[in-house]
Structure formats: C-alpha cells, structure tokens
C-alpha cells in the first residue's frame, strides 16, 4: 500500500502541482531521504548527549555567605581604670601601627600621686642609707641615691648627727658611772687596808692588855676600852667589805650595760632596717601601679591594623573602666573566611573540603574565585538576627588577593563580604537531570 501511494505521488507531474492545495503541495515536495537523515542525526545527538551526560561529572556545592576576618581575630581596645578623654588621634578606617597613640586621657592627679610616691621612696632610701651607715660604722653616702633634694640630705645628716650624739652621750654616761664605781671601789679597798692595819694593832694591844688584866696590872675599865676599840674596827672592816662587794656588783652592771649598748643599738637598727625594707617594698609597688597608670593614659594600638568601631568622638567624654573604645582589625595576620552554613548542608561537610571563595568587591567573571580549604566547623548551631539557625565555619585562603599572577594589588582585607562554594561531592549531569524525576517517583502515590 505504501509503495503504491509513493508511486502514485511520484506520477504527479510538475505542472499539476499548481492545482493542488498548499498542504498537499508541501507534502508532495518533502524528500523521504532527507527525513531519514534528519531523524538519524537527531537520534545520534540524543544518544551522544546521553553518553556525555552519563560520563561528565559536575561539582556538588554548598553555597554559603561569609565575611573576611583576620586569623588573629579583632583586638578590642579598652582602658583598665577609665577616665576623661583629652585627645583623639584616630578615626574609623585609619591604618595604625603597633604602639601608635590612639587616645590620650586626662591625668586627673595621677602625676601628683606619682611624684609623692617617688619623693617618699627617696626619703625611705635615705633613711635606709642612714641606718646602714650606722650598722657598718661609717658615714652615710647619699650620692649613690641619685638626685636627692639638698634639704632632704641636710635633714638626714642632722638626724644621723643627732642620733650619733645621743648614743655617744648614753655611752659617756655609762662610762662615767663605771669610772665612778671603780674609783669608789679603790677608795673602799684603801680604807679596807687601813682598817686591816689598825685591826692588827688593836688585836695585838688587846692580847697584851688581856694578860695585864689577868695579872691585875690594869683596871677592868681600861681593858674594856681596848676590847671596845677592837670590836669597833672589826665592825668597820665588815662594813667596808660589804660596801666593796656592793660596789663591785654595781660596777659589773654598768659594765654589762656598756657592753650591751652597741649590740642593742645594732639590734634596734636591724629591726628598723627590716621595717624600712617592707615599707620601701610597699612604696615601690604603689609607684609601679602609678607609673603603669600614667603610662596607660596614652592608649596605644596593640597591633598593626585598621581602626573599627570608634566609640568615643568627644573631647572631655568620660569612659568607664574596661569600656570598649574601639577595635583594631589586624592587617598583617593571615586571613580567614567566616561563613554561615545552613543546617541542611552540615551533614555533607567535612574538614579539608575545597572551597571557591567569590569576593563581592571584585567581579567574579573578571577576576575569578580564590581557592581555599574548610578548616573549622562549629559543633552546634547559632541563632542569627532574624532567628535563623546556622553553623559557623572557617575557610583558610590559599592567597590574600583576587585574580592571577600580576594582580597581587587586588588585596583582600577584613570586612569584605564573600560567597563561598564548598565542594561537597561530584555527580554526573545525567544524575543531576534525573534527580527531579527520581524524587517525584520516590514521593508519588504516598500522600494520604
């Protein structure tokens, strides 16, 4: 039937075509061979596409927003005690060097307190030198104390002189007492010797008169007078002996006082030195605190970086202790990308995955992306300003500029926003195209 129809069509002559309808005329003009060739080409293209789609792999990515941050994080600039702003030397966006003065606070009596502490420290040092000179038995040397006010030196020298004179006077008194007792003992000993001689004579006279009295040559009264003189001398001898012993005991006491005087003075000096050392130590701690406080009146930059979030802009403004004055964003540290990862991507992420970072400040179609690696993934989610939950991740960049060789001037700096494409896997184009169909089949006929 088909062959006859074809033959019938082929028998229609060219002149007869003009009498046919337009649709029939077009049908009669199509070449069957061209149809077969076109159909074959289409089938070949479809087959080639299927093969290509089955063999060609594309990356699966998790696209996340983020921001460039320094690896060392931002440095918060604070002041320990707070105070009143005197000078403001920077503004937001300024590039500063480590140690550069950012703000200056009013002294508000700090320098006066420090001067008093320094003066008191010098006074204590002079007192220490005074005591040490006494202990060492030398004259005090205030020259090694540095710049000491002349009136302070004069005062300490007068104190040293007065103390020395007082000790010499005390020593002189004891020495005089010793000398007096020694002289008194000598006098008593001389008297003792004289009494001894008289007692010897009186005893001899007593012995002689006793014989005469027994033989009746002298009266009883005369004998009693001789005996009375002998007893009187014996009493005087006993009294002098007691006085000598008492004087010797007093002399030993005075000599002991004299010997212990220097030791007692040294002990007193050492005790005062120990107390003075503690006072000097306490004053040094106060001085250090005041010096540190004075040094902190100039608020300096902790690192090289950019000034961000300056919170004080008025001279005379009051800042509280520990108040955040500004932040310094380091510029020399390595840079990281902090990204916000939607929870649906978290199960497909592992540390070390490749990331392509597109910096919004530079045209991606012109400069391309910056490669990096996923180096951190938070263990739990955070809540954003709009209530959305996200995981926090860090991406380490392979370079700190956008583009290729010769484009190093396209610097990446903290604060730039980015879009990070995390490569979570690979799949074929066919799998990508068939995913909607597969998903539909998996969920078809399952609704209630």
VEXDREN-2710 file (C-alpha; in Angstrom, 1 decimal):
% VEXDREN-2710
k/r/px/py/pz
1/UNK/0.0/0.0/0.0
2/UNK/2.8/2.4/0.9
3/UNK/4.7/1.7/-2.3
4/UNK/1.6/2.3/-4.4
5/UNK/1.0/5.6/-2.6
6/UNK/4.5/6.6/-3.2
7/UNK/4.4/5.6/-6.8
8/UNK/1.1/7.4/-7.2
9/UNK/2.6/10.6/-5.7
10/UNK/5.6/10.3/-7.9
11/UNK/3.4/10.1/-11.0
12/UNK/2.1/13.5/-10.4
13/UNK/3.6/15.8/-12.9
14/UNK/5.2/19.2/-12.1
15/UNK/2.6/21.2/-14.0
16/UNK/-0.1/19.5/-11.9
17/UNK/1.3/20.7/-8.6
18/UNK/0.0/24.2/-9.0
19/UNK/-3.6/22.9/-8.9
20/UNK/-3.1/21.1/-5.5
21/UNK/-3.7/22.6/-2.0
22/UNK/-0.8/24.2/-0.2
23/UNK/-0.6/21.5/2.5
24/UNK/-0.7/18.7/-0.1
25/UNK/1.8/20.5/-2.2
26/UNK/4.3/20.7/0.7
27/UNK/3.7/17.0/1.4
28/UNK/4.5/16.2/-2.2
29/UNK/7.7/18.3/-2.2
30/UNK/9.4/16.6/1.0
31/UNK/12.3/14.2/0.2
32/UNK/11.9/11.0/2.2
33/UNK/15.7/10.5/2.2
34/UNK/16.1/13.9/3.9
35/UNK/13.7/12.9/6.6
36/UNK/15.6/9.7/7.3
37/UNK/18.9/11.6/7.6
38/UNK/17.4/14.3/9.9
39/UNK/15.9/11.6/12.1
40/UNK/19.1/9.8/12.3
41/UNK/21.1/13.0/13.2
42/UNK/18.6/13.8/15.9
43/UNK/18.8/10.3/17.4
44/UNK/22.6/10.5/17.2
45/UNK/22.7/13.8/19.0
46/UNK/20.3/12.5/21.7
47/UNK/22.5/9.4/22.1
48/UNK/25.7/11.5/22.3
49/UNK/24.1/13.8/24.9
50/UNK/23.0/10.8/27.0
51/UNK/26.6/9.4/26.8
52/UNK/28.1/12.8/27.6
53/UNK/25.6/13.4/30.5
54/UNK/26.4/9.9/31.9
55/UNK/30.1/10.4/31.8
56/UNK/30.6/14.1/32.6
57/UNK/30.9/15.0/36.3
58/UNK/30.0/18.3/37.9
59/UNK/30.7/19.5/41.4
60/UNK/28.1/19.4/44.1
61/UNK/28.4/22.6/46.1
62/UNK/27.0/24.1/49.3
63/UNK/26.8/27.9/48.8
64/UNK/27.2/29.9/51.9
65/UNK/27.6/33.7/52.7
66/UNK/30.5/34.9/54.7
67/UNK/32.9/37.6/55.7
68/UNK/36.7/38.1/55.6
69/UNK/38.2/38.1/59.1
70/UNK/41.8/38.1/60.4
71/UNK/43.1/34.8/61.7
72/UNK/44.1/36.5/64.9
73/UNK/40.6/38.0/65.4
74/UNK/39.9/41.6/66.1
75/UNK/41.7/43.3/69.0
76/UNK/39.4/45.2/71.4
77/UNK/41.0/48.3/72.8
78/UNK/40.0/49.1/76.4
79/UNK/41.2/51.1/79.4
80/UNK/41.6/49.5/82.8
81/UNK/40.7/52.4/85.0
82/UNK/38.7/54.7/82.6
83/UNK/38.9/58.4/82.7
84/UNK/38.3/61.6/80.8
85/UNK/39.2/61.9/77.1
86/UNK/41.9/64.5/76.4
87/UNK/42.9/63.8/72.8
88/UNK/41.5/61.6/70.0
89/UNK/44.2/60.9/67.4
90/UNK/42.4/58.4/65.0
91/UNK/39.1/57.9/63.3
92/UNK/37.3/54.9/61.8
93/UNK/39.2/53.3/58.9
94/UNK/42.6/54.7/59.8
95/UNK/45.6/52.4/59.4
96/UNK/47.7/52.3/62.6
97/UNK/51.0/50.8/63.7
98/UNK/51.5/48.8/66.8
99/UNK/52.3/51.2/69.7
100/UNK/50.8/54.2/67.9
101/UNK/48.9/56.5/70.3
102/UNK/45.2/56.3/69.7
103/UNK/43.7/58.2/72.6
104/UNK/45.0/60.3/75.5
105/UNK/43.2/60.6/78.9
106/UNK/43.4/63.4/81.4
107/UNK/46.0/62.9/84.2
108/UNK/43.4/63.8/87.0
109/UNK/46.0/63.8/89.8
110/UNK/47.9/60.7/88.7
111/UNK/51.2/62.6/88.1
112/UNK/50.9/64.3/91.5
113/UNK/50.3/61.0/93.3
114/UNK/53.3/59.5/91.4
115/UNK/55.5/62.4/92.4
116/UNK/54.6/62.0/96.0
117/UNK/55.3/58.3/95.8
118/UNK/58.7/58.9/94.2
119/UNK/59.6/61.5/96.8
120/UNK/58.6/59.2/99.6
121/UNK/60.7/56.4/98.1
122/UNK/63.7/58.7/98.0
123/UNK/63.1/59.6/101.7
124/UNK/62.9/56.0/102.6
125/UNK/66.1/55.2/100.7
126/UNK/67.9/58.0/102.6
127/UNK/66.7/56.6/105.9
128/UNK/67.9/53.1/104.8
129/UNK/71.3/54.5/104.0
130/UNK/71.4/56.3/107.3
131/UNK/70.7/53.1/109.2
132/UNK/73.1/51.0/107.1
133/UNK/75.9/53.5/107.7
134/UNK/75.4/53.2/111.5
135/UNK/75.4/49.4/111.2
136/UNK/78.5/49.4/109.1
137/UNK/80.2/52.1/111.3
138/UNK/80.7/54.6/108.6
139/UNK/79.4/58.0/107.4
140/UNK/76.3/57.9/105.2
141/UNK/76.8/58.3/101.5
142/UNK/73.7/59.8/99.9
143/UNK/75.4/60.4/96.5
144/UNK/74.5/56.9/95.3
145/UNK/70.8/57.6/95.7
146/UNK/70.8/59.8/92.7
147/UNK/69.0/63.1/92.5
148/UNK/68.2/63.7/96.2
149/UNK/66.9/67.2/97.2
150/UNK/69.6/69.0/99.3
151/UNK/67.1/69.7/102.1
152/UNK/66.5/66.0/102.4
153/UNK/70.2/65.3/102.6
154/UNK/70.6/68.0/105.3
155/UNK/67.7/66.6/107.3
156/UNK/69.0/63.1/107.2
157/UNK/72.5/64.3/108.1
158/UNK/71.1/66.1/111.1
159/UNK/69.2/63.0/112.1
160/UNK/72.4/61.0/111.8
161/UNK/74.3/63.5/113.8
162/UNK/71.7/63.8/116.5
163/UNK/71.4/60.0/116.8
164/UNK/75.1/59.6/117.0
165/UNK/75.4/62.3/119.7
166/UNK/72.6/60.7/121.6
167/UNK/74.3/57.3/121.6
168/UNK/77.6/58.9/122.5
169/UNK/76.0/60.7/125.4
170/UNK/74.4/57.5/126.6
171/UNK/77.8/55.7/126.3
172/UNK/79.6/58.5/128.1
173/UNK/77.1/58.3/131.0
174/UNK/77.7/54.6/131.4
175/UNK/81.5/55.1/131.1
176/UNK/81.4/57.8/133.8
177/UNK/79.3/55.5/136.0
178/UNK/81.9/52.7/135.5
179/UNK/84.7/55.1/136.3
180/UNK/83.0/56.3/139.4
181/UNK/82.4/52.8/140.7
182/UNK/85.9/51.8/140.0
183/UNK/87.2/54.9/142.0
184/UNK/84.7/54.1/144.8
185/UNK/86.0/50.5/144.9
186/UNK/89.6/51.7/145.1
187/UNK/88.7/54.1/148.0
188/UNK/86.9/51.3/149.8
189/UNK/89.8/49.0/149.3
190/UNK/92.2/51.6/150.6
191/UNK/90.0/52.0/153.7
192/UNK/89.8/48.3/154.0
193/UNK/93.6/48.1/154.0
194/UNK/93.9/50.8/156.6
195/UNK/91.3/49.2/158.8
196/UNK/93.2/45.9/158.5
197/UNK/96.4/47.6/159.7
198/UNK/94.5/49.2/162.6
199/UNK/92.8/46.0/163.4
200/UNK/96.1/44.2/163.6
201/UNK/97.5/46.7/166.0
202/UNK/94.3/46.7/168.1
203/UNK/94.3/42.9/168.3
204/UNK/97.9/43.0/169.5
205/UNK/97.1/45.6/172.1
206/UNK/94.1/43.6/173.2
207/UNK/96.2/40.5/173.6
208/UNK/98.8/42.3/175.7
209/UNK/96.2/44.1/177.9
210/UNK/94.3/40.9/178.4
211/UNK/97.5/39.4/180.1
212/UNK/98.0/42.5/182.2
213/UNK/94.3/42.5/183.2
214/UNK/94.5/38.9/184.3
215/UNK/97.6/39.7/186.4
216/UNK/95.9/42.7/187.9
217/UNK/98.2/45.3/186.4
218/UNK/95.4/47.3/184.7
219/UNK/91.9/48.0/185.6
220/UNK/88.9/46.4/184.2
221/UNK/87.7/49.6/182.6
222/UNK/90.9/50.1/180.8
223/UNK/90.7/46.5/179.4
224/UNK/87.1/47.1/178.3
225/UNK/88.1/50.2/176.4
226/UNK/90.7/48.2/174.5
227/UNK/88.2/45.4/173.7
228/UNK/85.7/48.1/172.5
229/UNK/88.2/49.6/170.1
230/UNK/88.9/46.1/168.7
231/UNK/85.3/45.4/168.1
232/UNK/84.7/48.8/166.5
233/UNK/87.5/48.1/164.0
234/UNK/86.0/44.7/163.2
235/UNK/82.6/46.2/162.6
236/UNK/84.2/48.8/160.3
237/UNK/86.0/46.1/158.4
238/UNK/82.8/44.1/157.9
239/UNK/81.0/47.3/156.7
240/UNK/83.8/48.1/154.2
241/UNK/83.8/44.6/152.9
242/UNK/80.0/44.8/152.2
243/UNK/80.4/48.1/150.5
244/UNK/83.2/46.8/148.3
245/UNK/81.0/43.8/147.3
246/UNK/78.1/46.0/146.6
247/UNK/80.2/48.4/144.5
248/UNK/81.7/45.5/142.5
249/UNK/78.2/44.3/141.7
250/UNK/77.1/47.7/140.6
251/UNK/80.3/48.0/138.5
252/UNK/79.5/44.7/136.8
253/UNK/76.0/46.0/136.0
254/UNK/77.4/49.2/134.5
255/UNK/80.0/47.3/132.5
256/UNK/77.3/45.0/131.2
257/UNK/75.2/47.9/130.2
258/UNK/78.1/49.5/128.4
259/UNK/78.9/46.2/126.6
260/UNK/75.3/45.6/125.5
261/UNK/74.8/49.2/124.4
262/UNK/76.3/48.7/121.0
263/UNK/74.6/45.4/120.5
264/UNK/71.3/46.8/121.5
265/UNK/71.7/49.8/119.2
266/UNK/72.6/47.4/116.3
267/UNK/69.6/45.2/117.0
268/UNK/67.4/48.3/117.0
269/UNK/69.0/49.4/113.7
270/UNK/68.4/46.0/112.1
271/UNK/64.8/45.9/113.2
272/UNK/64.3/49.4/111.8
273/UNK/66.0/48.3/108.6
274/UNK/63.7/45.3/108.2
275/UNK/60.6/47.5/108.8
276/UNK/62.0/50.1/106.4
277/UNK/62.6/47.4/103.8
278/UNK/59.0/46.4/103.9
279/UNK/57.9/50.0/103.7
280/UNK/60.2/50.5/100.7
281/UNK/58.7/47.4/99.0
282/UNK/55.2/48.6/99.6
283/UNK/56.0/52.1/98.3
284/UNK/57.7/50.5/95.2
285/UNK/54.5/48.6/94.4
286/UNK/52.5/51.8/94.7
287/UNK/55.0/53.6/92.5
288/UNK/54.8/50.8/89.9
289/UNK/51.0/50.9/89.8
290/UNK/51.0/54.7/89.5
291/UNK/53.6/54.6/86.7
292/UNK/51.7/52.0/84.9
293/UNK/48.5/54.0/85.3
294/UNK/50.3/57.1/84.0
295/UNK/51.6/55.1/81.0
296/UNK/48.1/53.9/80.3
297/UNK/46.9/57.5/79.9
298/UNK/48.1/57.1/76.3
299/UNK/46.0/54.3/74.8
300/UNK/48.1/52.6/72.1
301/UNK/47.4/50.2/69.3
302/UNK/48.2/46.6/70.2
303/UNK/48.9/45.5/66.6
304/UNK/49.2/46.9/63.1
305/UNK/45.7/47.2/61.7
306/UNK/42.6/49.2/60.8
307/UNK/40.6/51.2/63.3
308/UNK/37.0/50.0/63.6
309/UNK/34.0/50.9/65.7
310/UNK/35.5/54.0/67.4
311/UNK/33.0/54.6/70.3
312/UNK/34.3/57.9/71.6
313/UNK/34.3/61.1/69.5
314/UNK/34.1/63.9/72.0
315/UNK/36.9/65.6/73.9
316/UNK/36.1/65.5/77.6
317/UNK/33.9/62.4/77.3
318/UNK/34.0/60.0/80.3
319/UNK/34.9/56.4/79.6
320/UNK/34.3/53.7/82.2
321/UNK/36.8/51.0/83.4
322/UNK/37.0/48.2/80.9
323/UNK/34.8/50.0/78.3
324/UNK/35.4/49.1/74.7
325/UNK/36.9/52.2/73.0
326/UNK/37.4/50.7/69.5
327/UNK/38.6/47.6/67.7
328/UNK/41.8/47.1/65.7
329/UNK/41.4/44.7/62.8
330/UNK/44.9/43.2/62.1
331/UNK/46.2/43.7/58.6
332/UNK/49.3/41.5/58.7
333/UNK/47.7/38.4/60.1
334/UNK/46.6/35.5/57.8
335/UNK/43.0/36.0/56.6
336/UNK/40.1/33.6/57.1
337/UNK/36.6/33.5/55.7
338/UNK/33.9/33.1/58.4
339/UNK/30.9/31.5/56.7
340/UNK/27.3/30.8/57.8
341/UNK/26.3/27.3/56.8
342/UNK/22.6/26.4/56.6
343/UNK/21.8/23.3/58.7
344/UNK/20.8/21.3/55.6
345/UNK/24.4/21.4/54.3
346/UNK/26.0/20.4/57.6
347/UNK/25.7/16.6/57.0
348/UNK/27.7/16.9/53.7
349/UNK/30.6/18.8/55.1
350/UNK/34.0/17.6/56.3
351/UNK/37.1/19.5/57.2
352/UNK/39.6/19.8/54.3
353/UNK/37.0/20.1/51.6
354/UNK/37.9/22.5/48.7
355/UNK/36.1/25.9/48.7
356/UNK/35.9/28.5/46.0
357/UNK/35.5/32.0/47.5
358/UNK/33.9/34.7/45.4
359/UNK/34.7/38.2/46.9
360/UNK/31.9/40.6/46.3
361/UNK/34.3/43.6/46.0
362/UNK/35.8/42.0/42.8
363/UNK/33.8/41.0/39.7
364/UNK/33.8/37.2/39.6
365/UNK/33.5/37.0/35.8
366/UNK/36.7/39.0/35.5
367/UNK/38.9/38.0/38.4
368/UNK/37.6/34.6/39.3
369/UNK/37.4/33.0/42.8
370/UNK/40.0/32.4/45.5
371/UNK/40.6/28.8/46.4
372/UNK/40.7/27.7/50.0
373/UNK/40.0/24.8/52.4
374/UNK/37.4/24.3/55.0
375/UNK/39.3/24.3/58.3
376/UNK/36.7/24.6/61.0
377/UNK/33.0/23.7/61.6
378/UNK/31.2/24.6/64.8
379/UNK/29.9/21.7/66.8
380/UNK/26.5/23.3/67.2
381/UNK/24.3/26.0/65.6
382/UNK/24.0/29.7/66.3
383/UNK/20.9/31.9/66.0
384/UNK/21.1/34.9/63.6
385/UNK/19.5/38.3/64.0
386/UNK/16.4/37.1/62.1
387/UNK/16.0/33.9/64.2
388/UNK/17.6/31.7/61.5
389/UNK/19.9/28.9/62.7
390/UNK/23.3/28.3/61.1
391/UNK/26.6/26.6/61.7
392/UNK/29.8/28.7/61.8
393/UNK/32.8/27.6/59.6
394/UNK/36.2/28.9/58.7
395/UNK/37.9/28.8/55.3
396/UNK/41.6/29.2/55.0
397/UNK/42.5/31.1/51.8
398/UNK/45.4/30.0/49.6
399/UNK/46.3/33.6/48.8
400/UNK/45.4/37.1/50.1
401/UNK/44.5/38.6/46.7
402/UNK/41.9/38.1/44.0
403/UNK/43.0/37.1/40.5
404/UNK/46.1/35.5/39.0
405/UNK/49.7/36.5/38.5
406/UNK/50.2/40.2/38.2
407/UNK/47.0/41.0/40.1
408/UNK/48.5/41.0/43.6
409/UNK/47.2/44.5/44.1
410/UNK/43.7/43.2/44.4
411/UNK/44.1/42.8/48.1
412/UNK/41.6/41.0/50.3
413/UNK/41.1/42.9/53.6
414/UNK/39.0/42.1/56.7
415/UNK/35.3/43.1/56.4
416/UNK/34.8/42.2/52.8
417/UNK/31.7/40.0/52.1
418/UNK/32.0/36.8/50.1
419/UNK/30.1/33.9/48.8
420/UNK/31.8/30.6/49.4
421/UNK/31.1/27.5/47.3
422/UNK/32.0/24.4/49.3
423/UNK/32.6/21.3/47.1
424/UNK/30.7/18.6/48.9
425/UNK/31.0/15.9/46.1
426/UNK/30.6/15.1/42.4
427/UNK/27.8/13.7/40.2
428/UNK/27.1/13.2/36.5
429/UNK/25.0/15.6/34.5
430/UNK/22.5/12.7/34.0
431/UNK/22.2/12.2/37.8
432/UNK/21.5/15.9/38.1
433/UNK/18.8/15.8/35.3
434/UNK/17.2/12.7/36.7
435/UNK/17.1/13.9/40.3
436/UNK/13.7/15.6/40.0
437/UNK/12.2/12.5/38.3
438/UNK/13.7/10.2/40.9
439/UNK/12.4/12.5/43.7
440/UNK/8.9/12.5/42.1
441/UNK/8.9/8.8/41.8
442/UNK/10.0/8.3/45.4
443/UNK/7.2/10.6/46.7
444/UNK/4.5/9.6/44.2
445/UNK/1.4/7.8/45.5
446/UNK/2.4/8.3/49.1
447/UNK/0.1/11.1/50.1
448/UNK/-3.0/10.4/52.2
END
